[in-house]
Amino acid sequence: MFEKAILSLIFLLLLVITYSVFIGTVDIRSHFFPLLQSTAQSCSAPLRVYMYDLPRRFHVGMLDHSSPDGLPVTSENLPRWPRSSGIKRQHSVEYWLMASLLYDGESEEREAVRVSDPDTAQAFFVPFFSSLSFNTHGHNMTDPDTEFDRQLQIEILEFLRNSKYWQKSGGRDHVIPMTHPNAFRFLRQQLNATILIVADFGRYPRSMSNLSKDVVAPYVHVVESFTDDNPPDPFVARKTLLFFQGNTIRKDEGKVRAKLAKILTGYDDVHYERSAPTTKSIKECKLHGHSQNILHHTVLASLFFSYMKRTGDTPSSCRLFDAIVSHCVPVIVSDRIELPFEDEIDYSEFSVFFSIKEAGQPGYMIDQLRQIPKERWIEMWQHLKSISHYYEFQYPPKKEDAVNMVWRQVKNKIPGVQLAVHRHRRLKIPDWWSI
């Protein structure tokens, strides 16, 4: 009888504990698996970022020349990105990342927050507008203004090397945007260890930039986002099968584009435009009173939108993101391309891919597009509408917009960064495993 009473008591106790765990009053994980709990909390918490306080000439001084160079930048005096910037806007990721750290208001589920104490930071943001510096201080190596861009790079490197936090990690936990393919072009090889925010890896050797440490960010789209896109039959509403844009006289790849232009000639429902979006064309379109810029009137009437990049450039293009925010199914012609947020987004669900060889076969690309049934196209179109907010750069930042998505990617790199830093401190032979 005594043994039965003990067994009954144990059974009752187990029943009470099980019920408590089920309704949430007892957290078994916090008692027996504290490491799992702390890991989950660290994954959900925003990334703690320390932003260096640099003189304005390194960042917003390129947008606002009237303020003193030593005036600290705050959310109150932050210059707004100029609407008249034209094609320069596509490389403005650096501006939106800096603005998000300056924002001191409430924001739902922010992926990164600024900290004032560098000893508490998980990452260090270097607010040097390297892309805007290239666009502002001379595009040609022979341009005298180019020397100013080079001097800024020299000063940044000197500043960082004198920072004990740079020295502590070898720069591995420092974040530097370089979305223009020519950004930081003079001294970029000296930043191999840092977390680079790039548009692609087209101009970078593997020894400098790779997916294990760097973040691929989308270009900032230059067309206006399509928000009123609810026609009764979207497939029928778009009369053009394919809109293809490319500059046929641009360097080596112009020959391939010229061949493709010849292949696409003769199709009534294919629109080939031998041009590229430029600051001048965007401004001219706005002057004529169009609510959308130069691409939109054609993109919005097309089922598919395609582009092709030459080998020497970054394989990606702002046109891809123009197509996404226009809810026009992208047709990507590229042999080598890295896409943003690909650990979370499956581009095959809303894009069509062709190699350059496939696109160069007469009739092949058009035949493949014609075989895509209406139901499949509508699925891709609906998917585009559901994910297009991931490509919006805005201030203040919003939940799961492009700014927060980029910071989330940076946050995902931090465990690997910490591994590299810890190994670097104790290794006698650096990277011995790869020798």
C-alpha positions as CSV (number, residue, x, y, z in Angstrom):
1,M,0.0,0.0,0.0
2,F,2.8,2.4,0.9
3,E,4.5,1.7,-2.5
4,K,1.3,2.4,-4.3
5,A,0.8,5.7,-2.5
6,I,4.4,6.8,-3.4
7,L,3.8,5.9,-7.1
8,S,0.5,7.7,-7.1
9,L,2.1,10.8,-5.6
10,I,4.9,10.7,-8.2
11,F,2.4,10.3,-11.0
12,L,0.3,13.3,-9.6
13,L,3.5,15.4,-9.4
14,L,4.5,14.6,-12.9
15,L,1.0,15.4,-14.1
16,V,1.1,18.9,-12.4
17,I,4.6,19.6,-13.9
18,T,3.5,18.6,-17.3
19,Y,0.4,20.8,-17.1
20,S,2.4,23.7,-15.9
21,V,4.9,23.4,-18.8
22,F,2.0,23.1,-21.2
23,I,0.3,26.4,-20.0
24,G,3.6,28.2,-19.7
25,T,3.9,28.8,-16.0
26,V,7.1,26.7,-15.8
27,D,9.9,27.2,-18.3
28,I,11.9,23.9,-18.3
29,R,14.4,25.3,-20.9
30,S,15.5,28.2,-18.7
31,H,16.4,25.7,-15.9
32,F,17.9,22.9,-17.9
33,F,19.0,24.5,-21.1
34,P,20.1,28.1,-20.3
35,L,22.4,28.2,-23.3
36,L,19.6,27.6,-25.7
37,Q,17.5,30.3,-24.1
38,S,20.4,32.9,-24.2
39,T,21.0,32.0,-27.8
40,A,17.4,32.5,-28.7
41,Q,17.3,35.8,-27.0
42,S,20.5,37.0,-28.7
43,C,19.1,36.0,-32.1
44,S,15.9,38.0,-31.5
45,A,17.6,41.1,-30.0
46,P,18.7,43.9,-32.4
47,L,22.3,44.2,-33.4
48,R,24.2,46.7,-31.2
49,V,26.1,49.0,-33.5
50,Y,28.6,51.7,-32.6
51,M,28.8,54.4,-35.4
52,Y,32.0,56.3,-35.6
53,D,31.6,60.1,-35.3
54,L,33.3,61.3,-38.5
55,P,33.5,64.8,-39.9
56,R,30.7,65.7,-42.3
57,R,33.0,65.7,-45.3
58,F,33.0,61.9,-45.1
59,H,29.3,61.5,-45.5
60,V,26.4,64.1,-45.5
61,G,28.8,67.0,-46.3
62,M,28.6,65.7,-49.9
63,L,24.9,66.4,-49.8
64,D,24.9,69.6,-47.7
65,H,27.8,72.0,-48.2
66,S,26.4,74.7,-46.0
67,S,26.9,73.1,-42.6
68,P,30.3,73.2,-40.8
69,D,32.4,70.1,-41.2
70,G,32.6,69.5,-37.4
71,L,28.9,69.8,-36.8
72,P,27.6,66.5,-35.4
73,V,25.0,64.8,-37.4
74,T,21.7,64.0,-35.6
75,S,18.2,62.9,-36.6
76,E,17.2,66.5,-36.5
77,N,19.8,68.0,-38.9
78,L,20.2,64.9,-41.1
79,P,19.9,66.2,-44.7
80,R,17.2,64.4,-46.7
81,W,18.4,62.4,-49.7
82,P,17.8,64.8,-52.7
83,R,14.9,63.8,-55.0
84,S,16.9,65.3,-57.9
85,S,19.9,62.9,-57.5
86,G,18.8,60.8,-60.4
87,I,20.8,57.6,-61.1
88,K,23.1,58.4,-58.1
89,R,20.2,57.2,-55.9
90,Q,20.9,53.5,-56.8
91,H,24.1,53.7,-54.8
92,S,22.7,55.4,-51.7
93,V,22.6,52.4,-49.4
94,E,25.3,54.0,-47.3
95,Y,23.0,56.9,-46.6
96,W,20.0,54.9,-45.5
97,L,22.1,52.7,-43.2
98,M,23.5,55.7,-41.5
99,A,20.1,57.3,-41.2
100,S,18.7,54.2,-39.5
101,L,21.3,54.4,-36.8
102,L,20.5,58.1,-36.2
103,Y,16.8,57.5,-35.9
104,D,15.9,57.7,-32.2
105,G,12.1,57.1,-32.5
106,E,10.2,53.9,-31.9
107,S,10.4,51.3,-34.7
108,E,8.8,47.9,-34.7
109,E,11.3,45.0,-34.6
110,R,14.4,47.0,-35.5
111,E,17.3,44.8,-36.6
112,A,20.0,47.3,-35.4
113,V,20.3,49.9,-32.8
114,R,23.0,52.5,-32.1
115,V,24.9,52.3,-28.9
116,S,27.0,55.1,-27.4
117,D,29.4,52.8,-25.6
118,P,31.7,51.0,-28.1
119,D,32.6,48.3,-25.5
120,T,29.0,47.1,-25.7
121,A,28.9,47.0,-29.5
122,Q,28.7,43.9,-31.6
123,A,29.6,45.7,-34.8
124,F,31.1,49.1,-35.8
125,F,29.7,51.1,-38.6
126,V,32.0,53.3,-40.7
127,P,29.9,56.2,-42.1
128,F,32.0,56.9,-45.2
129,F,29.9,57.5,-48.3
130,S,32.4,55.8,-50.6
131,S,29.9,55.5,-53.5
132,L,28.8,59.1,-53.3
133,S,32.4,60.1,-53.0
134,F,33.1,58.4,-56.3
135,N,30.1,60.0,-57.9
136,T,30.9,63.4,-56.5
137,H,34.6,63.7,-56.7
138,G,35.4,62.6,-60.3
139,H,34.5,59.5,-62.3
140,N,37.8,59.4,-64.2
141,M,41.2,58.6,-62.8
142,T,42.6,61.7,-64.7
143,D,40.0,64.0,-63.2
144,P,41.7,66.4,-60.6
145,D,38.7,66.0,-58.3
146,T,39.5,62.3,-58.0
147,E,42.4,63.2,-55.7
148,F,39.9,64.4,-53.1
149,D,38.2,60.9,-53.1
150,R,41.6,59.3,-52.7
151,Q,42.5,61.6,-49.8
152,L,39.3,60.7,-48.0
153,Q,40.2,57.0,-48.3
154,I,43.7,57.7,-46.9
155,E,42.2,59.6,-43.9
156,I,39.6,56.9,-43.2
157,L,42.3,54.2,-43.1
158,E,44.5,56.2,-40.8
159,F,41.6,56.9,-38.5
160,L,40.6,53.3,-38.3
161,R,44.1,52.0,-37.7
162,N,44.4,54.3,-34.8
163,S,41.1,53.0,-33.3
164,K,41.7,50.4,-30.6
165,Y,38.5,48.6,-31.6
166,W,39.8,48.2,-35.2
167,Q,43.1,46.9,-33.7
168,K,41.2,44.6,-31.4
169,S,39.4,42.7,-34.2
170,G,41.6,43.6,-37.2
171,G,38.6,45.3,-38.6
172,R,36.6,42.1,-38.8
173,D,33.6,43.5,-37.0
174,H,33.5,46.8,-38.9
175,V,30.9,47.5,-41.5
176,I,31.7,49.5,-44.6
177,P,29.3,50.1,-47.5
178,M,30.7,49.9,-51.0
179,T,27.8,49.5,-53.4
180,H,29.2,51.3,-56.4
181,P,31.6,49.0,-58.2
182,N,34.3,51.8,-58.1
183,A,33.7,52.8,-54.5
184,F,36.9,53.0,-52.4
185,R,38.8,52.0,-55.6
186,F,42.2,53.3,-54.6
187,L,42.7,51.5,-51.2
188,R,40.0,48.9,-51.1
189,Q,42.5,46.0,-50.9
190,Q,43.4,47.2,-47.4
191,L,39.9,46.3,-46.2
192,N,39.9,42.6,-46.9
193,A,38.8,41.6,-43.4
194,T,35.9,44.0,-42.9
195,I,32.2,43.3,-43.5
196,L,31.5,45.0,-46.8
197,I,28.1,46.0,-48.0
198,V,28.3,45.3,-51.8
199,A,25.9,45.2,-54.7
200,D,27.7,42.2,-56.1
201,F,31.2,40.6,-56.3
202,G,31.9,41.6,-59.9
203,R,34.8,43.9,-59.1
204,Y,36.3,42.1,-56.1
205,P,38.8,39.3,-55.9
206,R,38.0,36.3,-53.7
207,S,40.8,37.3,-51.3
208,M,38.9,40.5,-50.5
209,S,35.2,39.8,-50.7
210,N,33.0,36.7,-50.4
211,L,29.6,35.5,-49.1
212,S,31.1,34.2,-45.8
213,K,31.7,37.7,-44.4
214,D,30.1,40.2,-46.7
215,V,26.5,41.3,-47.4
216,V,24.9,41.7,-50.8
217,A,22.5,44.6,-50.7
218,P,19.9,45.6,-53.3
219,Y,20.5,48.7,-55.4
220,V,18.1,51.4,-54.4
221,H,15.4,51.4,-57.1
222,V,15.1,54.6,-59.2
223,V,11.5,54.1,-60.4
224,E,8.6,54.8,-58.1
225,S,7.1,51.8,-56.3
226,F,3.8,50.6,-57.9
227,T,1.2,50.6,-55.1
228,D,-2.1,50.5,-57.0
229,D,-1.7,47.1,-58.7
230,N,-5.0,45.3,-58.4
231,P,-6.5,44.9,-61.9
232,P,-9.2,42.3,-62.4
233,D,-6.9,40.3,-64.7
234,P,-3.3,41.4,-64.4
235,F,-2.1,39.0,-67.1
236,V,-4.4,40.4,-69.7
237,A,-3.8,44.0,-68.5
238,R,-0.1,43.7,-69.5
239,K,0.0,43.8,-73.3
240,T,3.8,43.4,-73.8
241,L,5.4,40.1,-73.3
242,L,9.0,41.3,-72.7
243,F,10.6,44.6,-72.1
244,F,14.4,44.4,-72.6
245,Q,16.7,47.2,-71.9
246,G,20.4,47.4,-72.6
247,N,23.1,49.7,-74.0
248,T,24.4,48.0,-77.2
249,I,27.5,50.2,-77.4
250,R,28.9,49.7,-73.9
251,K,32.3,48.1,-73.9
252,D,32.8,44.4,-74.7
253,E,29.3,43.1,-73.9
254,G,27.8,45.6,-76.4
255,K,28.4,43.0,-79.1
256,V,26.3,40.4,-77.2
257,R,23.6,42.9,-76.6
258,A,23.6,43.9,-80.3
259,K,23.2,40.3,-81.2
260,L,20.3,39.9,-78.7
261,A,18.7,43.1,-80.1
262,K,18.8,41.5,-83.5
263,I,17.3,38.3,-82.2
264,L,14.4,40.1,-80.5
265,T,13.6,42.2,-83.6
266,G,10.4,41.3,-85.3
267,Y,8.3,40.4,-82.3
268,D,5.2,42.6,-81.9
269,D,4.9,42.0,-78.2
270,V,8.7,42.5,-77.4
271,H,10.0,46.0,-76.6
272,Y,13.7,46.5,-76.9
273,E,15.1,49.8,-75.7
274,R,18.7,50.6,-76.6
275,S,19.4,52.8,-73.6
276,A,20.0,52.9,-69.9
277,P,18.4,54.9,-67.1
278,T,20.6,58.0,-66.5
279,T,20.3,61.0,-64.3
280,K,19.5,63.1,-67.4
281,S,16.8,60.8,-68.7
282,I,15.1,60.6,-65.3
283,K,15.2,64.4,-64.8
284,E,13.8,64.9,-68.3
285,C,10.9,62.6,-67.7
286,K,10.0,64.3,-64.5
287,L,10.1,67.7,-66.2
288,H,7.5,66.5,-68.6
289,G,5.1,65.8,-65.8
290,H,5.2,62.0,-65.6
291,S,4.2,60.7,-62.3
292,Q,6.5,57.7,-62.9
293,N,10.0,58.0,-64.4
294,I,11.4,57.0,-67.7
295,L,11.0,53.2,-67.3
296,H,7.7,52.9,-65.6
297,H,5.3,53.4,-68.5
298,T,6.8,50.4,-70.4
299,V,7.6,48.2,-67.4
300,L,4.0,48.4,-66.0
301,A,2.6,47.3,-69.3
302,S,4.9,44.2,-69.6
303,L,4.6,40.7,-68.3
304,F,8.4,40.2,-68.1
305,F,11.3,42.7,-67.7
306,S,14.8,41.6,-68.7
307,Y,18.3,43.1,-68.5
308,M,21.8,41.9,-69.2
309,K,25.0,43.1,-67.6
310,R,28.4,43.1,-69.1
311,T,31.1,40.9,-67.5
312,G,33.2,43.7,-66.2
313,D,30.5,45.3,-64.2
314,T,28.7,44.0,-61.2
315,P,26.4,41.3,-62.7
316,S,23.4,42.8,-60.9
317,S,21.6,46.0,-61.8
318,C,19.2,48.5,-60.3
319,R,16.8,47.5,-63.2
320,L,16.2,44.2,-61.4
321,F,14.9,46.1,-58.4
322,D,13.0,48.5,-60.6
323,A,11.2,45.5,-62.0
324,I,10.5,44.0,-58.5
325,V,8.9,47.2,-57.2
326,S,6.9,47.5,-60.4
327,H,5.6,43.9,-60.0
328,C,7.0,43.0,-63.4
329,V,8.4,39.4,-63.4
330,P,12.2,39.8,-63.8
331,V,14.1,37.8,-66.5
332,I,17.7,37.7,-65.4
333,V,20.3,37.1,-68.1
334,S,23.6,36.5,-66.3
335,D,26.1,33.7,-65.8
336,R,27.3,35.0,-62.5
337,I,25.1,36.9,-60.1
338,E,24.7,37.1,-56.4
339,L,21.3,38.3,-55.1
340,P,20.4,40.0,-51.8
341,F,18.7,38.2,-49.0
342,E,18.9,34.9,-50.7
343,D,19.1,33.0,-47.4
344,E,15.5,34.1,-46.9
345,I,14.2,34.7,-50.4
346,D,13.9,32.2,-53.2
347,Y,14.1,34.2,-56.4
348,S,13.0,31.3,-58.5
349,E,9.5,31.8,-57.1
350,F,9.2,35.1,-58.9
351,S,12.0,35.3,-61.5
352,V,13.1,33.6,-64.7
353,F,16.8,32.9,-65.3
354,F,18.8,32.5,-68.5
355,S,22.5,32.1,-69.2
356,I,24.1,34.4,-71.7
357,K,24.5,31.4,-74.0
358,E,20.8,30.5,-73.8
359,A,19.7,34.1,-74.4
360,G,21.9,34.2,-77.5
361,Q,20.0,31.3,-79.2
362,P,17.5,32.7,-81.7
363,G,14.0,32.3,-80.4
364,Y,14.9,30.3,-77.3
365,M,14.2,32.9,-74.6
366,I,10.9,34.0,-76.2
367,D,9.7,30.4,-76.7
368,Q,10.5,29.7,-73.0
369,L,8.6,32.8,-71.8
370,R,5.6,32.0,-74.0
371,Q,5.4,28.5,-72.4
372,I,4.9,29.9,-69.0
373,P,1.2,29.5,-68.3
374,K,-1.0,32.3,-67.1
375,E,-1.5,30.6,-63.7
376,R,2.2,30.4,-63.1
377,W,2.8,34.0,-64.1
378,I,0.0,35.2,-61.7
379,E,1.7,33.2,-58.9
380,M,5.0,35.0,-59.6
381,W,3.2,38.3,-59.8
382,Q,1.5,37.8,-56.5
383,H,4.7,36.7,-54.9
384,L,6.4,39.9,-56.2
385,K,3.7,42.0,-54.5
386,S,4.2,40.1,-51.2
387,I,8.0,40.6,-51.1
388,S,8.5,44.0,-52.8
389,H,8.7,45.8,-49.4
390,Y,12.0,44.0,-48.7
391,Y,13.5,46.4,-51.3
392,E,12.3,49.7,-50.0
393,F,15.0,52.0,-48.5
394,Q,13.2,54.6,-46.4
395,Y,13.5,56.9,-43.4
396,P,12.3,56.2,-40.8
397,P,13.0,52.5,-41.4
398,K,10.1,50.1,-41.2
399,K,9.7,46.5,-40.3
400,E,11.4,44.2,-42.9
401,D,12.2,47.0,-45.3
402,A,15.6,47.0,-47.2
403,V,17.4,48.8,-44.3
404,N,16.3,46.3,-41.7
405,M,17.0,43.4,-44.0
406,V,20.6,44.5,-44.6
407,W,21.2,44.9,-40.9
408,R,19.7,41.5,-40.3
409,Q,22.2,40.1,-42.8
410,V,25.0,41.8,-40.9
411,K,23.7,40.4,-37.7
412,N,23.9,36.9,-39.2
413,K,27.6,37.4,-40.0
414,I,28.5,38.2,-36.4
415,P,29.0,34.6,-35.1
416,G,31.4,34.0,-38.0
417,V,33.2,37.3,-37.2
418,Q,33.6,36.3,-33.6
419,L,35.0,32.9,-34.6
420,A,37.6,34.6,-36.9
421,V,38.5,37.2,-34.2
422,H,39.0,34.5,-31.5
423,R,41.1,32.3,-33.8
424,H,43.2,35.3,-35.0
425,R,44.2,36.1,-31.4
426,R,45.6,32.7,-30.6
427,L,47.0,31.4,-34.0
428,K,50.7,31.4,-34.4
429,I,50.4,30.6,-38.1
430,P,47.5,32.6,-39.6
431,D,45.0,30.5,-41.6
432,W,47.2,27.4,-41.2
433,W,44.4,25.1,-42.3
434,S,44.4,26.5,-45.9
435,I,48.2,26.5,-46.4
